[in-house]
Amino acid sequence: MIVAVGTFELHFPEVHSLKEKRQVLRCVIDRVRAKFNASISEVDHNDLWQRGTVGVALVSNDRTLLAQMGQKIDDIIADHDQIQVVSQDWEYL
């Protein structure tokens, strides 16, 4: 069993309230959950309206499959027009 853990530091330049930030995050989180059945949640900076950290966890027996899924999740998050990815990191355990 291999576990992939992704961490994304995000910036929301067009967001002006926590409510707006949560709407943007909910859209991305729901999309990743629906497409990959991944565990994903905001894990840090919950009370800052222009900053956030999202954690993602995937489990499989194939590291190549996890890497491909991770790349697609990277693309989904980066393609959102109201999000700028400051940093991203994937660890395989």
Secondary structure, DSSP 4 states (H G I P E B T S, - for coil): -EEEEEEEEEE-TT--SHHHHHHHHHHHHHHHHHHH--EEEEEE-TT-SSEEEEEEEEEES-HHHHHHHHHHHHHHHHH-TT-EEEEEEEEE-
